[in-house]
Amino acid sequence: MQANLKFARPLAVAFGLFALGGTAYAADVISEEPPAPAPIAELPVASWAGPYAGVSVGYGFSGHADATDVGVD
């Protein structure tokens, strides 16, 4: 039993020193946070801004919607 403790105590100290003196990994390093990237301004594909020069036609052009047999009760 004495032989086991003879090697266990220095081994535990060696592991402790190794844990405290080990190399720092990327997750352990404390540094400044990089600046956030600037937002990219995207123009809208289609916009309703500005003048509109168009013609609005519907189902009632040329009087064809006034059929006599449609909508009569």
PDB file with SEQRES, HELIX, SHEET and CRYST1 records, atoms N, CA, C and O in Angstrom:
SEQRES   1 A   73  MET GLN ALA ASN LEU LYS PHE ALA ARG PRO LEU ALA VAL          
SEQRES   2 A   73  ALA PHE GLY LEU PHE ALA LEU GLY GLY THR ALA TYR ALA          
SEQRES   3 A   73  ALA ASP VAL ILE SER GLU GLU PRO PRO ALA PRO ALA PRO          
SEQRES   4 A   73  ILE ALA GLU LEU PRO VAL ALA SER TRP ALA GLY PRO TYR          
SEQRES   5 A   73  ALA GLY VAL SER VAL GLY TYR GLY PHE SER GLY HIS ALA          
SEQRES   6 A   73  ASP ALA THR ASP VAL GLY VAL ASP                              
HELIX    1 AA1 GLN A    2  GLY A   21  1                                  20    
HELIX    2 AA2 PHE A   61  GLY A   63  5                                   3    
CRYST1    1.000    1.000    1.000  90.00  90.00  90.00 P 1           1          
ATOM      1  N   MET A   1       0.817  -1.196   0.000  1.00  0.00           N  
ATOM      2  CA  MET A   1       0.000   0.000   0.000  1.00  0.00           C  
ATOM      3  C   MET A   1       0.861   1.260   0.000  1.00  0.00           C  
ATOM      4  O   MET A   1       0.516   2.281  -0.595  1.00  0.00           O  
ATOM      5  N   GLN A   2       1.987   1.147   0.687  1.00  0.00           N  
ATOM      6  CA  GLN A   2       2.888   2.292   0.760  1.00  0.00           C  
ATOM      7  C   GLN A   2       3.479   2.609  -0.620  1.00  0.00           C  
ATOM      8  O   GLN A   2       3.747   3.771  -0.926  1.00  0.00           O  
ATOM      9  N   ALA A   3       3.676   1.599  -1.437  1.00  0.00           N  
ATOM     10  CA  ALA A   3       4.237   1.814  -2.772  1.00  0.00           C  
ATOM     11  C   ALA A   3       3.244   2.546  -3.661  1.00  0.00           C  
ATOM     12  O   ALA A   3       3.647   3.363  -4.490  1.00  0.00           O  
ATOM     13  N   ASN A   4       1.952   2.269  -3.505  1.00  0.00           N  
ATOM     14  CA  ASN A   4       0.940   2.950  -4.308  1.00  0.00           C  
ATOM     15  C   ASN A   4       0.876   4.430  -3.968  1.00  0.00           C  
ATOM     16  O   ASN A   4       0.781   5.260  -4.873  1.00  0.00           O  
ATOM     17  N   LEU A   5       0.926   4.782  -2.697  1.00  0.00           N  
ATOM     18  CA  LEU A   5       0.894   6.189  -2.297  1.00  0.00           C  
ATOM     19  C   LEU A   5       2.187   6.900  -2.661  1.00  0.00           C  
ATOM     20  O   LEU A   5       2.196   8.114  -2.867  1.00  0.00           O  
ATOM     21  N   LYS A   6       3.277   6.146  -2.741  1.00  0.00           N  
ATOM     22  CA  LYS A   6       4.566   6.726  -3.080  1.00  0.00           C  
ATOM     23  C   LYS A   6       4.541   7.307  -4.502  1.00  0.00           C  
ATOM     24  O   LYS A   6       5.193   8.315  -4.774  1.00  0.00           O  
ATOM     25  N   PHE A   7       3.786   6.666  -5.406  1.00  0.00           N  
ATOM     26  CA  PHE A   7       3.694   7.145  -6.782  1.00  0.00           C  
ATOM     27  C   PHE A   7       2.442   7.988  -7.037  1.00  0.00           C  
ATOM     28  O   PHE A   7       2.410   8.783  -7.976  1.00  0.00           O  
ATOM     29  N   ALA A   8       1.425   7.817  -6.213  1.00  0.00           N  
ATOM     30  CA  ALA A   8       0.157   8.508  -6.457  1.00  0.00           C  
ATOM     31  C   ALA A   8       0.262   9.996  -6.165  1.00  0.00           C  
ATOM     32  O   ALA A   8      -0.256  10.812  -6.927  1.00  0.00           O  
ATOM     33  N   ARG A   9       0.914  10.357  -5.088  1.00  0.00           N  
ATOM     34  CA  ARG A   9       0.985  11.767  -4.709  1.00  0.00           C  
ATOM     35  C   ARG A   9       1.790  12.580  -5.734  1.00  0.00           C  
ATOM     36  O   ARG A   9       1.299  13.620  -6.171  1.00  0.00           O  
ATOM     37  N   PRO A  10       2.978  12.171  -6.135  1.00  0.00           N  
ATOM     38  CA  PRO A  10       3.690  12.947  -7.159  1.00  0.00           C  
ATOM     39  C   PRO A  10       2.969  12.949  -8.514  1.00  0.00           C  
ATOM     40  O   PRO A  10       3.048  13.921  -9.266  1.00  0.00           O  
ATOM     41  N   LEU A  11       2.277  11.865  -8.810  1.00  0.00           N  
ATOM     42  CA  LEU A  11       1.517  11.809 -10.056  1.00  0.00           C  
ATOM     43  C   LEU A  11       0.361  12.807 -10.037  1.00  0.00           C  
ATOM     44  O   LEU A  11       0.088  13.459 -11.045  1.00  0.00           O  
ATOM     45  N   ALA A  12      -0.318  12.928  -8.900  1.00  0.00           N  
ATOM     46  CA  ALA A  12      -1.407  13.899  -8.777  1.00  0.00           C  
ATOM     47  C   ALA A  12      -0.876  15.322  -8.877  1.00  0.00           C  
ATOM     48  O   ALA A  12      -1.508  16.174  -9.501  1.00  0.00           O  
ATOM     49  N   VAL A  13       0.270  15.586  -8.273  1.00  0.00           N  
ATOM     50  CA  VAL A  13       0.878  16.918  -8.367  1.00  0.00           C  
ATOM     51  C   VAL A  13       1.279  17.209  -9.810  1.00  0.00           C  
ATOM     52  O   VAL A  13       1.099  18.331 -10.285  1.00  0.00           O  
ATOM     53  N   ALA A  14       1.815  16.228 -10.506  1.00  0.00           N  
ATOM     54  CA  ALA A  14       2.216  16.422 -11.900  1.00  0.00           C  
ATOM     55  C   ALA A  14       1.006  16.719 -12.788  1.00  0.00           C  
ATOM     56  O   ALA A  14       1.066  17.592 -13.654  1.00  0.00           O  
ATOM     57  N   PHE A  15      -0.087  15.993 -12.572  1.00  0.00           N  
ATOM     58  CA  PHE A  15      -1.303  16.272 -13.344  1.00  0.00           C  
ATOM     59  C   PHE A  15      -1.854  17.662 -13.038  1.00  0.00           C  
ATOM     60  O   PHE A  15      -2.324  18.352 -13.944  1.00  0.00           O  
ATOM     61  N   GLY A  16      -1.803  18.077 -11.788  1.00  0.00           N  
ATOM     62  CA  GLY A  16      -2.272  19.411 -11.415  1.00  0.00           C  
ATOM     63  C   GLY A  16      -1.444  20.504 -12.056  1.00  0.00           C  
ATOM     64  O   GLY A  16      -1.990  21.485 -12.562  1.00  0.00           O  
ATOM     65  N   LEU A  17      -0.119  20.343 -12.041  1.00  0.00           N  
ATOM     66  CA  LEU A  17       0.745  21.335 -12.680  1.00  0.00           C  
ATOM     67  C   LEU A  17       0.564  21.343 -14.194  1.00  0.00           C  
ATOM     68  O   LEU A  17       0.630  22.398 -14.826  1.00  0.00           O  
ATOM     69  N   PHE A  18       0.340  20.181 -14.767  1.00  0.00           N  
ATOM     70  CA  PHE A  18       0.098  20.112 -16.206  1.00  0.00           C  
ATOM     71  C   PHE A  18      -1.203  20.823 -16.574  1.00  0.00           C  
ATOM     72  O   PHE A  18      -1.279  21.498 -17.601  1.00  0.00           O  
ATOM     73  N   ALA A  19      -2.227  20.666 -15.729  1.00  0.00           N  
ATOM     74  CA  ALA A  19      -3.513  21.316 -16.005  1.00  0.00           C  
ATOM     75  C   ALA A  19      -3.396  22.830 -15.878  1.00  0.00           C  
ATOM     76  O   ALA A  19      -4.007  23.565 -16.654  1.00  0.00           O  
ATOM     77  N   LEU A  20      -2.618  23.299 -14.909  1.00  0.00           N  
ATOM     78  CA  LEU A  20      -2.467  24.744 -14.723  1.00  0.00           C  
ATOM     79  C   LEU A  20      -1.495  25.361 -15.730  1.00  0.00           C  
ATOM     80  O   LEU A  20      -1.645  26.525 -16.100  1.00  0.00           O  
ATOM     81  N   GLY A  21      -0.524  24.607 -16.164  1.00  0.00           N  
ATOM     82  CA  GLY A  21       0.493  25.152 -17.053  1.00  0.00           C  
ATOM     83  C   GLY A  21       0.325  24.745 -18.496  1.00  0.00           C  
ATOM     84  O   GLY A  21       1.235  24.950 -19.300  1.00  0.00           O  
ATOM     85  N   GLY A  22      -0.796  24.182 -18.844  1.00  0.00           N  
ATOM     86  CA  GLY A  22      -1.019  23.741 -20.219  1.00  0.00           C  
ATOM     87  C   GLY A  22      -1.185  24.913 -21.170  1.00  0.00           C  
ATOM     88  O   GLY A  22      -1.364  26.055 -20.749  1.00  0.00           O  
ATOM     89  N   THR A  23      -1.124  24.615 -22.442  1.00  0.00           N  
ATOM     90  CA  THR A  23      -1.274  25.664 -23.447  1.00  0.00           C  
ATOM     91  C   THR A  23      -2.720  26.140 -23.496  1.00  0.00           C  
ATOM     92  O   THR A  23      -3.652  25.392 -23.199  1.00  0.00           O  
ATOM     93  N   ALA A  24      -2.879  27.381 -23.871  1.00  0.00           N  
ATOM     94  CA  ALA A  24      -4.218  27.957 -23.983  1.00  0.00           C  
ATOM     95  C   ALA A  24      -4.775  27.648 -25.369  1.00  0.00           C  
ATOM     96  O   ALA A  24      -4.089  27.813 -26.377  1.00  0.00           O  
ATOM     97  N   TYR A  25      -5.996  27.209 -25.404  1.00  0.00           N  
ATOM     98  CA  TYR A  25      -6.669  26.932 -26.667  1.00  0.00           C  
ATOM     99  C   TYR A  25      -7.486  28.157 -27.079  1.00  0.00           C  
ATOM    100  O   TYR A  25      -7.582  29.117 -26.314  1.00  0.00           O  
ATOM    101  N   ALA A  26      -8.056  28.138 -28.241  1.00  0.00           N  
ATOM    102  CA  ALA A  26      -8.776  29.296 -28.768  1.00  0.00           C  
ATOM    103  C   ALA A  26      -9.941  29.700 -27.878  1.00  0.00           C  
ATOM    104  O   ALA A  26     -10.250  30.887 -27.775  1.00  0.00           O  
ATOM    105  N   ALA A  27     -10.585  28.752 -27.242  1.00  0.00           N  
ATOM    106  CA  ALA A  27     -11.720  29.087 -26.388  1.00  0.00           C  
ATOM    107  C   ALA A  27     -11.264  29.724 -25.083  1.00  0.00           C  
ATOM    108  O   ALA A  27     -12.053  30.382 -24.404  1.00  0.00           O  
ATOM    109  N   ASP A  28      -9.998  29.534 -24.728  1.00  0.00           N  
ATOM    110  CA  ASP A  28      -9.490  30.077 -23.477  1.00  0.00           C  
ATOM    111  C   ASP A  28      -8.940  31.486 -23.632  1.00  0.00           C  
ATOM    112  O   ASP A  28      -8.792  32.192 -22.634  1.00  0.00           O  
ATOM    113  N   VAL A  29      -8.640  31.908 -24.825  1.00  0.00           N  
ATOM    114  CA  VAL A  29      -8.002  33.196 -25.048  1.00  0.00           C  
ATOM    115  C   VAL A  29      -9.030  34.308 -24.916  1.00  0.00           C  
ATOM    116  O   VAL A  29     -10.128  34.226 -25.468  1.00  0.00           O  
ATOM    117  N   ILE A  30      -8.663  35.340 -24.183  1.00  0.00           N  
ATOM    118  CA  ILE A  30      -9.536  36.508 -24.033  1.00  0.00           C  
ATOM    119  C   ILE A  30      -8.934  37.620 -24.882  1.00  0.00           C  
ATOM    120  O   ILE A  30      -7.812  38.059 -24.632  1.00  0.00           O  
ATOM    121  N   SER A  31      -9.665  38.066 -25.867  1.00  0.00           N  
ATOM    122  CA  SER A  31      -9.197  39.144 -26.733  1.00  0.00           C  
ATOM    123  C   SER A  31     -10.375  40.030 -27.091  1.00  0.00           C  
ATOM    124  O   SER A  31     -11.521  39.747 -26.742  1.00  0.00           O  
ATOM    125  N   GLU A  32     -10.067  41.104 -27.792  1.00  0.00           N  
ATOM    126  CA  GLU A  32     -11.135  42.017 -28.199  1.00  0.00           C  
ATOM    127  C   GLU A  32     -12.003  41.355 -29.260  1.00  0.00           C  
ATOM    128  O   GLU A  32     -11.526  40.595 -30.104  1.00  0.00           O  
ATOM    129  N   GLU A  33     -13.276  41.665 -29.188  1.00  0.00           N  
ATOM    130  CA  GLU A  33     -14.211  41.121 -30.167  1.00  0.00           C  
ATOM    131  C   GLU A  33     -14.046  41.872 -31.481  1.00  0.00           C  
ATOM    132  O   GLU A  33     -13.942  43.099 -31.473  1.00  0.00           O  
ATOM    133  N   PRO A  34     -14.017  41.171 -32.600  1.00  0.00           N  
ATOM    134  CA  PRO A  34     -13.865  41.875 -33.878  1.00  0.00           C  
ATOM    135  C   PRO A  34     -15.090  42.742 -34.159  1.00  0.00           C  
ATOM    136  O   PRO A  34     -16.197  42.414 -33.731  1.00  0.00           O  
ATOM    137  N   PRO A  35     -14.894  43.839 -34.872  1.00  0.00           N  
ATOM    138  CA  PRO A  35     -16.039  44.713 -35.161  1.00  0.00           C  
ATOM    139  C   PRO A  35     -17.059  44.010 -36.047  1.00  0.00           C  
ATOM    140  O   PRO A  35     -16.715  43.171 -36.880  1.00  0.00           O  
ATOM    141  N   ALA A  36     -18.305  44.370 -35.847  1.00  0.00           N  
ATOM    142  CA  ALA A  36     -19.386  43.775 -36.639  1.00  0.00           C  
ATOM    143  C   ALA A  36     -19.287  44.275 -38.079  1.00  0.00           C  
ATOM    144  O   ALA A  36     -18.934  45.433 -38.306  1.00  0.00           O  
ATOM    145  N   PRO A  37     -19.590  43.430 -39.037  1.00  0.00           N  
ATOM    146  CA  PRO A  37     -19.530  43.879 -40.428  1.00  0.00           C  
ATOM    147  C   PRO A  37     -20.620  44.912 -40.715  1.00  0.00           C  
ATOM    148  O   PRO A  37     -21.710  44.869 -40.144  1.00  0.00           O  
ATOM    149  N   ALA A  38     -20.301  45.822 -41.597  1.00  0.00           N  
ATOM    150  CA  ALA A  38     -21.262  46.860 -41.965  1.00  0.00           C  
ATOM    151  C   ALA A  38     -22.413  46.233 -42.744  1.00  0.00           C  
ATOM    152  O   ALA A  38     -22.194  45.352 -43.577  1.00  0.00           O  
ATOM    153  N   PRO A  39     -23.642  46.684 -42.477  1.00  0.00           N  
ATOM    154  CA  PRO A  39     -24.779  46.115 -43.214  1.00  0.00           C  
ATOM    155  C   PRO A  39     -24.718  46.510 -44.690  1.00  0.00           C  
ATOM    156  O   PRO A  39     -24.314  47.619 -45.037  1.00  0.00           O  
ATOM    157  N   ILE A  40     -25.120  45.595 -45.529  1.00  0.00           N  
ATOM    158  CA  ILE A  40     -25.123  45.835 -46.971  1.00  0.00           C  
ATOM    159  C   ILE A  40     -26.471  46.440 -47.349  1.00  0.00           C  
ATOM    160  O   ILE A  40     -27.524  45.851 -47.108  1.00  0.00           O  
ATOM    161  N   ALA A  41     -26.415  47.615 -47.940  1.00  0.00           N  
ATOM    162  CA  ALA A  41     -27.643  48.289 -48.354  1.00  0.00           C  
ATOM    163  C   ALA A  41     -28.113  47.680 -49.676  1.00  0.00           C  
ATOM    164  O   ALA A  41     -27.445  47.798 -50.703  1.00  0.00           O  
ATOM    165  N   GLU A  42     -29.268  47.032 -49.626  1.00  0.00           N  
ATOM    166  CA  GLU A  42     -29.822  46.431 -50.835  1.00  0.00           C  
ATOM    167  C   GLU A  42     -31.000  47.265 -51.315  1.00  0.00           C  
ATOM    168  O   GLU A  42     -31.886  47.617 -50.536  1.00  0.00           O  
ATOM    169  N   LEU A  43     -30.998  47.569 -52.576  1.00  0.00           N  
ATOM    170  CA  LEU A  43     -32.098  48.325 -53.151  1.00  0.00           C  
ATOM    171  C   LEU A  43     -33.277  47.389 -53.393  1.00  0.00           C  
ATOM    172  O   LEU A  43     -33.085  46.225 -53.742  1.00  0.00           O  
ATOM    173  N   PRO A  44     -34.496  47.894 -53.209  1.00  0.00           N  
ATOM    174  CA  PRO A  44     -35.650  47.032 -53.467  1.00  0.00           C  
ATOM    175  C   PRO A  44     -35.750  46.700 -54.955  1.00  0.00           C  
ATOM    176  O   PRO A  44     -35.376  47.498 -55.814  1.00  0.00           O  
ATOM    177  N   VAL A  45     -36.255  45.525 -55.230  1.00  0.00           N  
ATOM    178  CA  VAL A  45     -36.384  45.092 -56.618  1.00  0.00           C  
ATOM    179  C   VAL A  45     -37.472  45.893 -57.315  1.00  0.00           C  
ATOM    180  O   VAL A  45     -37.264  46.377 -58.428  1.00  0.00           O  
ATOM    181  N   ALA A  46     -38.618  46.039 -56.685  1.00  0.00           N  
ATOM    182  CA  ALA A  46     -39.718  46.816 -57.250  1.00  0.00           C  
ATOM    183  C   ALA A  46     -40.203  47.791 -56.187  1.00  0.00           C  
ATOM    184  O   ALA A  46     -40.234  47.462 -55.001  1.00  0.00           O  
ATOM    185  N   SER A  47     -40.572  48.963 -56.603  1.00  0.00           N  
ATOM    186  CA  SER A  47     -41.014  49.980 -55.664  1.00  0.00           C  
ATOM    187  C   SER A  47     -42.190  50.734 -56.274  1.00  0.00           C  
ATOM    188  O   SER A  47     -42.259  50.920 -57.488  1.00  0.00           O  
ATOM    189  N   TRP A  48     -43.114  51.165 -55.418  1.00  0.00           N  
ATOM    190  CA  TRP A  48     -44.258  51.948 -55.871  1.00  0.00           C  
ATOM    191  C   TRP A  48     -43.962  53.444 -55.817  1.00  0.00           C  
ATOM    192  O   TRP A  48     -44.850  54.253 -56.083  1.00  0.00           O  
ATOM    193  N   ALA A  49     -42.748  53.821 -55.484  1.00  0.00           N  
ATOM    194  CA  ALA A  49     -42.393  55.231 -55.402  1.00  0.00           C  
ATOM    195  C   ALA A  49     -42.259  55.809 -56.810  1.00  0.00           C  
ATOM    196  O   ALA A  49     -41.796  55.133 -57.729  1.00  0.00           O  
ATOM    197  N   GLY A  50     -42.665  57.052 -56.965  1.00  0.00           N  
ATOM    198  CA  GLY A  50     -42.523  57.731 -58.241  1.00  0.00           C  
ATOM    199  C   GLY A  50     -43.830  57.782 -59.010  1.00  0.00           C  
ATOM    200  O   GLY A  50     -44.833  57.207 -58.587  1.00  0.00           O  
ATOM    201  N   PRO A  51     -43.813  58.467 -60.132  1.00  0.00           N  
ATOM    202  CA  PRO A  51     -45.043  58.601 -60.922  1.00  0.00           C  
ATOM    203  C   PRO A  51     -45.419  57.282 -61.596  1.00  0.00           C  
ATOM    204  O   PRO A  51     -44.580  56.407 -61.812  1.00  0.00           O  
ATOM    205  N   TYR A  52     -46.682  57.173 -61.913  1.00  0.00           N  
ATOM    206  CA  TYR A  52     -47.202  55.981 -62.573  1.00  0.00           C  
ATOM    207  C   TYR A  52     -47.938  56.417 -63.826  1.00  0.00           C  
ATOM    208  O   TYR A  52     -48.903  57.177 -63.744  1.00  0.00           O  
ATOM    209  N   ALA A  53     -47.508  55.958 -64.958  1.00  0.00           N  
ATOM    210  CA  ALA A  53     -48.159  56.293 -66.221  1.00  0.00           C  
ATOM    211  C   ALA A  53     -48.652  54.993 -66.841  1.00  0.00           C  
ATOM    212  O   ALA A  53     -47.993  54.405 -67.698  1.00  0.00           O  
ATOM    213  N   GLY A  54     -49.811  54.563 -66.395  1.00  0.00           N  
ATOM    214  CA  GLY A  54     -50.349  53.318 -66.911  1.00  0.00           C  
ATOM    215  C   GLY A  54     -51.843  53.436 -67.127  1.00  0.00           C  
ATOM    216  O   GLY A  54     -52.458  54.439 -66.765  1.00  0.00           O  
ATOM    217  N   VAL A  55     -52.407  52.426 -67.707  1.00  0.00           N  
ATOM    218  CA  VAL A  55     -53.831  52.411 -67.989  1.00  0.00           C  
ATOM    219  C   VAL A  55     -54.436  51.284 -67.180  1.00  0.00           C  
ATOM    220  O   VAL A  55     -53.916  50.169 -67.153  1.00  0.00           O  
ATOM    221  N   SER A  56     -55.535  51.588 -66.523  1.00  0.00           N  
ATOM    222  CA  SER A  56     -56.221  50.580 -65.726  1.00  0.00           C  
ATOM    223  C   SER A  56     -57.430  50.092 -66.508  1.00  0.00           C  
ATOM    224  O   SER A  56     -58.360  50.854 -66.773  1.00  0.00           O  
ATOM    225  N   VAL A  57     -57.410  48.826 -66.872  1.00  0.00           N  
ATOM    226  CA  VAL A  57     -58.553  48.239 -67.563  1.00  0.00           C  
ATOM    227  C   VAL A  57     -59.076  47.107 -66.709  1.00  0.00           C  
ATOM    228  O   VAL A  57     -58.312  46.422 -66.028  1.00  0.00           O  
ATOM    229  N   GLY A  58     -60.363  46.917 -66.748  1.00  0.00           N  
ATOM    230  CA  GLY A  58     -60.967  45.865 -65.957  1.00  0.00           C  
ATOM    231  C   GLY A  58     -61.908  45.043 -66.812  1.00  0.00           C  
ATOM    232  O   GLY A  58     -61.812  45.034 -68.039  1.00  0.00           O  
ATOM    233  N   TYR A  59     -62.815  44.357 -66.148  1.00  0.00           N  
ATOM    234  CA  TYR A  59     -63.759  43.500 -66.861  1.00  0.00           C  
ATOM    235  C   TYR A  59     -64.906  44.286 -67.496  1.00  0.00           C  
ATOM    236  O   TYR A  59     -65.662  43.740 -68.300  1.00  0.00           O  
ATOM    237  N   GLY A  60     -65.037  45.542 -67.144  1.00  0.00           N  
ATOM    238  CA  GLY A  60     -66.179  46.301 -67.638  1.00  0.00           C  
ATOM    239  C   GLY A  60     -65.875  47.181 -68.828  1.00  0.00           C  
ATOM    240  O   GLY A  60     -66.627  48.121 -69.086  1.00  0.00           O  
ATOM    241  N   PHE A  61     -64.806  46.923 -69.571  1.00  0.00           N  
ATOM    242  CA  PHE A  61     -64.512  47.796 -70.701  1.00  0.00           C  
ATOM    243  C   PHE A  61     -65.376  47.430 -71.912  1.00  0.00           C  
ATOM    244  O   PHE A  61     -65.734  46.265 -72.090  1.00  0.00           O  
ATOM    245  N   SER A  62     -65.695  48.376 -72.706  1.00  0.00           N  
ATOM    246  CA  SER A  62     -66.498  48.270 -73.936  1.00  0.00           C  
ATOM    247  C   SER A  62     -67.923  47.808 -73.683  1.00  0.00           C  
ATOM    248  O   SER A  62     -68.597  47.399 -74.629  1.00  0.00           O  
ATOM    249  N   GLY A  63     -68.405  47.853 -72.471  1.00  0.00           N  
ATOM    250  CA  GLY A  63     -69.787  47.512 -72.188  1.00  0.00           C  
ATOM    251  C   GLY A  63     -70.100  46.040 -72.230  1.00  0.00           C  
ATOM    252  O   GLY A  63     -71.276  45.681 -72.168  1.00  0.00           O  
ATOM    253  N   HIS A  64     -69.126  45.169 -72.332  1.00  0.00           N  
ATOM    254  CA  HIS A  64     -69.382  43.735 -72.395  1.00  0.00           C  
ATOM    255  C   HIS A  64     -69.800  43.154 -71.051  1.00  0.00           C  
ATOM    256  O   HIS A  64     -70.302  42.031 -71.009  1.00  0.00           O  
ATOM    257  N   ALA A  65     -69.615  43.868 -69.972  1.00  0.00           N  
ATOM    258  CA  ALA A  65     -70.001  43.346 -68.665  1.00  0.00           C  
ATOM    259  C   ALA A  65     -71.488  43.552 -68.402  1.00  0.00           C  
ATOM    260  O   ALA A  65     -72.009  43.049 -67.407  1.00  0.00           O  
ATOM    261  N   ASP A  66     -72.171  44.270 -69.260  1.00  0.00           N  
ATOM    262  CA  ASP A  66     -73.594  44.540 -69.065  1.00  0.00           C  
ATOM    263  C   ASP A  66     -74.447  43.493 -69.782  1.00  0.00           C  
ATOM    264  O   ASP A  66     -75.436  43.848 -70.423  1.00  0.00           O  
ATOM    265  N   ALA A  67     -74.095  42.243 -69.690  1.00  0.00           N  
ATOM    266  CA  ALA A  67     -74.878  41.191 -70.336  1.00  0.00           C  
ATOM    267  C   ALA A  67     -76.230  41.077 -69.645  1.00  0.00           C  
ATOM    268  O   ALA A  67     -76.322  41.242 -68.429  1.00  0.00           O  
ATOM    269  N   THR A  68     -77.252  40.805 -70.393  1.00  0.00           N  
ATOM    270  CA  THR A  68     -78.606  40.779 -69.843  1.00  0.00           C  
ATOM    271  C   THR A  68     -78.886  39.520 -69.043  1.00  0.00           C  
ATOM    272  O   THR A  68     -79.758  39.539 -68.173  1.00  0.00           O  
ATOM    273  N   ASP A  69     -78.192  38.443 -69.298  1.00  0.00           N  
ATOM    274  CA  ASP A  69     -78.503  37.204 -68.591  1.00  0.00           C  
ATOM    275  C   ASP A  69     -77.596  36.964 -67.376  1.00  0.00           C  
ATOM    276  O   ASP A  69     -77.698  35.912 -66.746  1.00  0.00           O  
ATOM    277  N   VAL A  70     -76.736  37.884 -67.041  1.00  0.00           N  
ATOM    278  CA  VAL A  70     -75.825  37.715 -65.913  1.00  0.00           C  
ATOM    279  C   VAL A  70     -76.359  38.498 -64.722  1.00  0.00           C  
ATOM    280  O   VAL A  70     -76.620  39.696 -64.832  1.00  0.00           O  
ATOM    281  N   GLY A  71     -76.522  37.829 -63.587  1.00  0.00           N  
ATOM    282  CA  GLY A  71     -76.913  38.491 -62.352  1.00  0.00           C  
ATOM    283  C   GLY A  71     -78.375  38.870 -62.262  1.00  0.00           C  
ATOM    284  O   GLY A  71     -78.730  39.701 -61.426  1.00  0.00           O  
ATOM    285  N   VAL A  72     -79.227  38.308 -63.073  1.00  0.00           N  
ATOM    286  CA  VAL A  72     -80.646  38.635 -63.028  1.00  0.00           C  
ATOM    287  C   VAL A  72     -81.338  37.603 -62.161  1.00  0.00           C  
ATOM    288  O   VAL A  72     -81.191  36.403 -62.391  1.00  0.00           O  
ATOM    289  N   ASP A  73     -82.092  38.053 -61.165  1.00  0.00           N  
ATOM    290  CA  ASP A  73     -82.828  37.126 -60.293  1.00  0.00           C  
ATOM    291  C   ASP A  73     -84.266  36.990 -60.719  1.00  0.00           C  
ATOM    292  O   ASP A  73     -85.027  36.249 -60.095  1.00  0.00           O  
TER     293      ASP A  73                                                      
END                                                                             
